[in-house]
């Protein structure tokens, strides 16, 4: 069975969805796209030769009767659109964050369970090859018991999305309680959650604005730097969001009782922290060669994947969609558990509350 997919929200990320679905014709096909701005839907359909486009979501659901709906709209609309799709019999893929608040996320997950529809959220970086390998190594005991996680996500305000945000005081990101960070902190927290040993860890937050004020309106208000400390029963984590650190980083470090793994999600390299095996100065000389050997192996592997057209920006999205569609067809659990989705949303609420406290202190 080839799944019929309807995409609602025709901004830039929708292009990635259409392109990756086109690479798996045996699993799914985009039958239509929808956006409340008709021109956006029409342009997306025209670019990719899609059969139909809509400006009314209810009409699209009724006419197309999709098996899966991809929701790529601003987070404020995720809950009502997802529920509407589920009530129409569709499974749902939601771009991050799952919903603006933990309360909305709980309601969304409960509705998925009530209707028996599959639900997943766009944590596609977790399904890039090195991220999958990191989790496999941890599951196999390669690092022992996880003790500490460091998650870093960098952001470039001079990039295309940053420029759009700073040029428009009415941009939907300004309507989120946590602004820019609220829309991106999933990338930090979702890398911490898989190793958390409890559902309600202690959380400490520091957030501030490092850029100069330029506009005299809401565009000067949002935080652009964040540091989070999370402490569970037997593990801890540091989370960093930075708009100013260069180069722009997206990294994941997992330290265990035996070894430590370092993942660069930008360069897609995964290495094990070398440990001295010889005494004194000799022991400090050799780890650099071990690191060089690992990076060379990762580099050659990436060249091989590039030659096979398997090294591209949306490789993780492609893999997550394959797993999600497979779970729908086979009736197995989706690639991200409801528990992890809700733990991320709870942490987002904690971060947003902590950001408000930082604002009150400033």
VENGI-V596582 format. One record per pair of residues at least 4 apart in sequence whose ideal C-beta (glycine too) atoms are under 7 Angstrom apart, sorted by sequence separation. I is the first residue (numbers start at 1). GAP is how many residues later the second one is. D is the distance in Angstrom with one decimal. If there is no record, write none. Layout:
BEGIN
I_GAP_D, I_GAP_D
END
This chain:
BEGIN
10_4_4.9, 13_4_6.8, 14_4_6.4, 15_4_6.2, 16_4_6.2, 17_4_6.2, 18_4_6.4, 24_4_6.0, 25_4_6.5, 38_4_6.0, 39_4_6.1, 40_4_6.5, 41_4_6.3, 42_4_6.2, 43_4_6.3, 44_4_6.7, 56_4_6.6, 57_4_6.4, 58_4_6.3, 59_4_6.0, 60_4_5.6, 73_4_4.6, 77_4_5.2, 78_4_5.7, 79_4_6.3, 80_4_6.2, 81_4_6.3, 82_4_6.3, 83_4_6.2, 84_4_6.5, 86_4_6.5, 94_4_5.7, 100_4_6.0, 101_4_7.0, 102_4_6.3, 103_4_6.6, 104_4_6.3, 105_4_6.3, 106_4_6.2, 107_4_6.3, 108_4_6.6, 109_4_6.5, 110_4_6.2, 111_4_6.1, 127_4_6.6, 129_4_6.3, 130_4_6.3, 131_4_6.7, 132_4_6.4, 133_4_6.3, 134_4_6.5, 135_4_6.1, 136_4_6.1, 138_4_6.8, 158_4_5.9, 159_4_6.9, 160_4_6.6, 161_4_6.4, 162_4_6.2, 163_4_5.9, 164_4_6.3, 178_4_2.9, 180_4_6.5, 181_4_5.2, 185_4_5.7, 186_4_5.3, 189_4_6.3, 192_4_6.5, 215_4_4.3, 216_4_6.6, 245_4_6.5, 256_4_6.7, 264_4_7.0, 278_4_4.3, 279_4_5.6, 281_4_6.5, 282_4_6.8, 286_4_6.3, 287_4_6.3, 288_4_6.4, 289_4_6.4, 290_4_6.6, 291_4_6.3, 292_4_6.2, 293_4_6.5, 294_4_6.4, 295_4_6.1, 296_4_6.4, 297_4_6.3, 298_4_6.4, 299_4_6.6, 300_4_6.5, 301_4_6.5, 302_4_6.2, 303_4_6.5, 304_4_6.6, 311_4_6.7, 314_4_5.9, 315_4_6.6, 316_4_6.2, 317_4_6.2, 318_4_6.5, 319_4_6.4, 320_4_6.1, 321_4_6.0, 322_4_6.1, 323_4_6.4, 324_4_6.7, 325_4_6.4, 326_4_5.9, 333_4_6.9, 336_4_5.6, 338_4_6.2, 339_4_6.3, 340_4_6.4, 341_4_6.5, 342_4_6.3, 343_4_6.5, 344_4_6.5, 345_4_6.8, 346_4_6.6, 347_4_6.3, 348_4_6.3, 349_4_6.3, 350_4_6.3, 351_4_6.3, 352_4_6.8, 353_4_6.8, 354_4_6.5, 355_4_6.5, 356_4_6.5, 357_4_6.6, 358_4_6.5, 9_5_6.0, 35_5_4.1, 45_5_4.1, 54_5_5.7, 73_5_7.0, 85_5_4.4, 99_5_3.5, 112_5_5.2, 126_5_5.1, 127_5_6.2, 137_5_4.0, 138_5_5.9, 157_5_3.6, 158_5_6.8, 169_5_6.5, 174_5_6.3, 177_5_6.0, 196_5_6.0, 215_5_5.3, 231_5_4.9, 255_5_4.3, 264_5_4.9, 278_5_4.3, 305_5_4.2, 306_5_3.9, 310_5_6.4, 327_5_4.7, 336_5_5.9, 35_6_4.1, 54_6_3.9, 86_6_6.2, 99_6_4.5, 125_6_6.2, 137_6_6.8, 156_6_6.0, 165_6_5.2, 173_6_6.3, 176_6_4.1, 214_6_6.6, 230_6_6.6, 254_6_6.9, 277_6_6.6, 305_6_4.1, 327_6_6.2, 7_7_5.4, 21_7_5.3, 34_7_5.8, 45_7_7.0, 71_7_5.9, 85_7_5.2, 98_7_4.8, 112_7_3.9, 164_7_6.4, 173_7_5.9, 176_7_5.9, 213_7_4.3, 230_7_4.2, 253_7_6.7, 254_7_4.8, 263_7_5.0, 276_7_3.3, 327_7_4.8, 33_8_5.2, 45_8_4.0, 73_8_6.3, 138_8_6.5, 165_8_5.5, 276_8_6.2, 278_8_6.5, 327_8_6.7, 21_9_5.4, 99_9_5.7, 157_9_6.6, 229_9_6.1, 230_9_6.8, 253_9_5.3, 261_9_6.6, 262_9_5.1, 277_9_7.0, 302_9_5.5, 7_10_5.7, 71_10_5.3, 82_10_4.9, 98_10_6.5, 109_10_6.7, 173_10_5.3, 324_10_5.7, 7_11_6.8, 33_11_5.0, 42_11_5.4, 71_11_5.9, 228_11_3.7, 252_11_4.2, 261_11_6.0, 262_11_6.2, 276_11_6.3, 324_11_5.8, 18_12_5.6, 33_12_5.5, 41_12_3.9, 82_12_6.0, 251_12_6.6, 323_12_4.1, 41_13_6.3, 211_13_5.6, 227_13_5.9, 251_13_5.5, 252_13_6.4, 259_13_5.5, 260_13_3.9, 274_13_3.6, 41_14_6.1, 209_14_5.7, 210_14_5.8, 251_14_6.5, 259_14_6.6, 165_15_6.6, 208_15_6.1, 209_15_5.8, 210_15_5.1, 226_15_4.0, 250_15_4.2, 320_15_5.9, 5_16_6.0, 69_16_4.0, 78_16_5.4, 207_16_4.3, 225_16_7.0, 250_16_5.0, 274_16_3.8, 33_17_6.0, 38_17_4.2, 208_17_5.3, 225_17_5.8, 249_17_6.7, 274_17_5.7, 32_18_6.7, 207_18_6.6, 225_18_6.5, 14_19_6.8, 32_19_6.7, 34_19_6.9, 36_19_5.8, 207_19_4.7, 224_19_3.9, 225_19_6.7, 30_20_5.7, 31_20_6.3, 32_20_4.2, 33_20_5.2, 34_20_4.3, 35_20_6.6, 78_20_6.6, 79_20_5.1, 271_20_6.4, 31_21_6.9, 32_21_6.3, 34_21_7.0, 69_21_4.5, 71_21_6.4, 78_21_4.9, 206_21_4.6, 32_22_6.2, 68_22_6.0, 71_22_7.0, 75_22_5.3, 272_22_6.9, 5_23_5.1, 7_23_6.2, 10_23_5.5, 34_23_5.4, 61_23_7.0, 67_23_6.4, 68_23_4.9, 69_23_5.4, 70_23_4.7, 71_23_4.8, 72_23_4.9, 98_23_4.6, 205_23_5.6, 271_23_4.3, 3_24_6.4, 5_24_6.6, 57_24_6.5, 61_24_6.7, 66_24_5.1, 67_24_6.6, 71_24_6.5, 75_24_6.4, 76_24_5.8, 271_24_6.5, 2_25_6.8, 3_25_4.2, 4_25_6.5, 5_25_4.9, 6_25_6.4, 10_25_4.0, 68_25_6.6, 75_25_4.9, 79_25_4.6, 86_25_5.8, 92_25_6.4, 96_25_5.7, 203_25_6.6, 204_25_4.3, 2_26_6.3, 5_26_6.6, 6_26_5.3, 7_26_4.7, 8_26_4.4, 9_26_6.3, 34_26_4.5, 82_26_5.5, 86_26_6.3, 91_26_5.1, 96_26_4.8, 181_26_6.7, 269_26_6.1, 2_27_5.5, 4_27_4.7, 57_27_6.7, 61_27_4.3, 90_27_6.8, 91_27_4.1, 92_27_5.2, 93_27_5.5, 94_27_5.2, 95_27_4.4, 96_27_6.4, 203_27_5.6, 271_27_6.9, 6_28_6.5, 32_28_5.8, 79_28_6.3, 83_28_5.2, 87_28_6.9, 94_28_6.7, 270_28_6.6, 79_29_5.5, 86_29_4.6, 93_29_6.9, 155_29_6.2, 201_29_5.1, 202_29_4.5, 269_29_4.0, 10_30_4.1, 14_30_5.9, 18_30_4.9, 201_30_5.8, 10_31_5.1, 86_31_4.4, 153_31_6.4, 201_31_4.4, 32_32_5.0, 31_33_5.3, 10_34_4.3, 153_34_4.2, 198_34_5.0, 210_34_5.3, 268_34_5.9, 31_35_6.4, 153_35_5.0, 197_35_4.5, 198_35_5.3, 196_36_5.1, 197_36_4.9, 151_37_4.9, 197_37_5.2, 192_38_5.9, 197_38_5.6, 28_40_6.8, 151_40_4.1, 188_40_6.9, 195_40_6.0, 151_41_5.4, 185_41_6.9, 149_42_6.9, 180_42_4.9, 181_42_5.5, 149_43_5.2, 179_43_3.2, 174_44_4.8, 179_44_6.5, 180_44_6.4, 181_45_5.2, 192_45_4.3, 149_46_5.3, 192_47_6.2, 169_48_4.9, 174_48_6.9, 8_49_5.7, 146_49_4.5, 169_49_5.1, 169_50_5.5, 189_50_6.3, 188_51_4.2, 188_52_7.0, 17_53_5.3, 166_53_5.6, 188_53_5.6, 6_54_5.8, 17_55_6.5, 185_56_6.1, 184_57_6.4, 6_58_5.4, 14_58_4.9, 13_59_5.1, 135_59_6.8, 195_59_6.6, 4_60_6.6, 6_60_3.9, 181_60_5.6, 5_61_6.1, 8_61_6.3, 11_61_6.4, 191_61_5.0, 4_62_4.8, 9_62_6.3, 125_62_6.8, 4_63_4.9, 5_63_4.8, 6_63_5.0, 7_63_4.5, 8_63_5.6, 9_63_3.6, 123_63_6.8, 3_64_4.2, 8_64_6.9, 9_64_3.7, 126_64_6.8, 3_65_5.3, 5_65_6.3, 7_65_6.3, 8_65_6.1, 123_67_4.8, 157_67_6.8, 8_73_6.2, 100_76_6.2, 100_77_6.9, 13_82_6.2, 151_86_6.7, 155_86_6.8, 157_86_5.1, 148_87_6.3, 147_88_5.7, 148_88_5.1, 149_88_4.2, 150_88_4.9, 151_88_4.9, 152_88_4.6, 153_88_5.4, 154_88_5.4, 155_88_4.7, 97_89_5.1, 146_89_5.5, 148_89_6.7, 96_90_4.1, 154_91_5.7, 156_92_5.2, 155_93_6.9, 154_94_3.7, 154_95_4.4, 76_96_6.9, 154_96_6.4, 152_97_5.0, 153_97_5.6, 74_98_4.1, 152_98_6.8, 76_99_6.5, 152_99_4.4, 75_101_6.5, 151_101_5.8, 150_103_4.1, 149_104_6.9, 149_105_5.4, 148_107_4.4, 146_108_5.9, 147_108_5.3, 147_109_5.8, 146_110_5.2, 147_110_6.1, 143_111_6.3, 145_111_5.9, 144_112_4.2, 145_112_4.9, 143_113_3.0, 144_113_3.4, 144_114_3.4, 143_115_5.5, 144_115_6.9, 138_116_6.3, 143_116_4.3, 142_117_6.1, 143_117_6.5, 134_118_6.8, 143_118_6.0, 134_120_6.7, 228_123_6.1, 137_124_6.3, 134_127_5.4, 134_129_5.2, 131_132_6.5, 223_132_5.8, 130_133_5.5, 131_134_6.8, 134_136_5.7, 128_137_6.5, 133_137_5.5, 130_138_5.2, 129_139_6.9, 130_139_6.5, 125_140_5.6, 128_140_6.2, 130_140_4.0, 199_144_5.9, 203_144_6.7, 194_146_6.7, 205_146_5.6, 193_147_5.2, 196_147_6.5, 203_147_4.3, 207_147_6.9, 207_148_4.3, 205_149_2.6, 193_150_4.8, 205_150_6.2, 208_150_6.5, 193_151_5.3, 203_151_6.8, 207_151_4.7, 206_152_6.3, 205_153_6.7, 190_154_5.2, 189_155_5.2, 186_158_6.3, 189_158_4.6, 189_159_6.5, 185_163_5.9, 185_166_5.7, 182_170_6.1, 178_173_6.7, 178_174_4.2, 181_174_6.9, 177_175_5.0, 178_177_5.6, 129_186_7.0, 128_187_5.8, 128_188_3.9, 127_189_4.2, 126_190_6.8, 125_191_5.3, 124_192_4.1, 127_192_4.0, 124_193_4.0, 127_193_4.2, 124_196_5.0, 120_204_5.1, 118_209_6.0, 118_210_5.2, 123_213_6.1, 120_214_4.6, 119_215_6.7, 120_215_6.1, 121_215_6.1, 118_216_5.0, 120_216_5.3, 121_220_5.5, 109_229_4.9, 93_231_6.2, 109_232_6.5, 109_233_6.1, 105_236_6.7, 106_236_6.4, 91_237_5.3, 105_237_5.9, 105_240_3.7, 98_243_5.6, 102_243_4.5, 102_244_4.9, 99_246_6.6, 98_247_5.6, 102_247_4.4, 97_248_7.0, 101_248_6.2, 97_251_6.1, 68_260_6.9, 20_294_5.2, 19_295_6.8, 23_295_6.2, 27_295_6.7, 20_297_5.2, 28_297_5.4, 16_298_4.7, 20_298_4.5, 24_298_6.2, 27_298_4.6, 21_300_6.7, 16_301_6.0, 20_301_5.9, 3_322_5.7, 3_325_6.6, 1_328_6.4
END
